[in-house]
């Protein structure tokens, strides 16, 4: 009897651990990084980051459960990268954001997502809403110039699914 209870307990713990490690988000969501996005596109518009000033990070949250409609989840992730600008370089923000937008659009397509809506609220901001199988998502990228020395690219990502 003790052996059966021990096995049942071990199986229950294993199932709980597997469910915690299972990531229902799309690979686009899981792999998105503001730092990588900036690094891939910085030269397109003359953005030169001083090696002393780079930095950033992200934070995320996930909620989910099982209901009558099956497994569902809501995930959010914020990510940013700040860059210390070299004062002697010219920086074309409009060109830079056009390059970022094209890169994000390409990444969504490469991950099999279908873009369902897109837009912008200025030269330094854009968003894409997308669908991939049973997942719906939205990515919004914007920037803030902090004084004359720093430039911050910020992204918010949301995904829901069932």
N, C-alpha and C positions, 0 to 999 in steps of 0.2 A: 504494500500500500504506500509506504514512504517513497519507494522507488517511482511509482506512478505519479505521485504528487510532485516529486522533484523534476521529472521529465516534463510534466505539464507546465510547471513554473518556468523551466528553462525555455520551452517553446514559446511561452507567452512573452518572456523578456526578449527573445530573439525577434519575434514579430514586431514588438514595439520599437526595437532598435532599427529594424529595416524600414519601418514607416517613417522614422525620423530622418533617415538618410535619403529616402526617396525624394527626388526633386521633380515636382510636376511642371516646373517652368520650362519654357522653350530654351534651346541652347543659345539663342540670341540673348535672352534675358540673363541666363547664367553666366555668359562669357563677356557681357558688355563691360567696358572700362573706359571712363572719360580720359584717363591718362593715355591709353593706347590710341584712342580716337585722335587726340591732340598730336601725339607723337607721329602718327601716320600722315597727318595733314599740315603740320606746322610750316613746312617749307613752301607750300603752295601760295602762301600770301605773305611771306616774309616774317613769320612769327619765329623768333629765336629765343628759346628759353635759356636763361642763365642757369648753369648747373647748380648754383647755390640756392636757387629759389623754387624749384619744382616741389610740388606736394599735393596731397589730396587724399581722398578716401571715400569710403562708402558706408552706408548703413542700410539694413533691409529688415523687412518683417514679412511673416507668412502666417496666414490663418487658413485652416481647412477642416474638412470633416467629411463624414459619410452620411448622406441623407437618402430620402426616397428616390432621388434622381441619380444616385451613385456618388462617387468621390468628387469633391469640389474644393477649390482653393482660391484665395486672394493673396497676391504677393506684391510687395512694393519694395523698390530699391532706389536710393538716392546715391549719386556718385559725383565727385567733382575733382578737378585738377587745376591747381593754381600755378601760374608760370610767372617768373620774374622776367620782365622784358628788358632786353638790352636797349639802352636809350639811344644808341646810334643807328638803330635799324628802323626802316619804314615798315609799318604793319597795316595791311589792307584787311580790315575786319569783314567787310562784305564778301570779298573773295574767299577768305578763310571759312566763313559760315556756309558759303555755297559748296565748298569742298567737303565740309563736315556733313552737310545734308546729303550729298551724293554718296558719301561713304556709308552712312547709316542706312540709306535706301538700298544700297547694294548688299549690305550685310543682312538686312531683312529678307531680301530675295534669295540670297545664298543659303539662308536657313529654311527656305521653303515657305516663308510667310507671304501672305497676300495683303498689300496695303489697301485699307478700306477708306481712309481719310487722311488728309495732310493739310498743313497750313503753317502760318507764321504770324507773329505779332510784332514784327520789326526785322531789321537787318541782322540782328544777332539772336534770333530765336526761331525755332521750328519744332513741329511735332509730326509724328506719324502714328496713326491708329492701324492696327494690323490683326489678322486672323491666321491661325495655324492649327489645323485639325480642330480640337475642342477648346482651344485657347484663344482668348481675345486679349490684346495688349495695346499699350500706348507708351511711346517714348517721347519725351520732350527735352530738348537741349537748348540751353540759353547761356548767356555770358554776362559777366560784370567786369568792368574795368575798375580797378581799385587804385585810385591815385594815378600817377603816371608810370609807376613801376610794375604793377601786377595786373594780370589778366586771369580770370577764373572761368572755366567752362564747367557748367553744372548740368547734370542729367537726372531726370526723374522717370522711372520705369514702373509700370503697373501691369500685372497680368491676372486674369481670372480664368478659371476653367472648371469644367465638370466632365 
